[in-house]
Amino acid sequence: MTVERIMTDNAWAYRKSRLFAATLAELGIAHRPTKPRCPWTNCEGVITFVPGPA
């Protein structure tokens, strides 16, 4: 399984964390924060599976 992007809420811990940003950059993962007051993305786990090499 390959992780291409991660979706989180707009919590301070995700937006301002240099460690979180550096880890995502090192792993080549895009960060997609949810839109504020957007019920179809807030409070939902969104997982996208991309088949990787066997």
Secondary structure, 3 states (H helix, E strand, C coil): CCCCEEEECCCHHHHCCHHHHHHHHHHCCEEEECCCCCCCCCCCCCCCCCCCCC
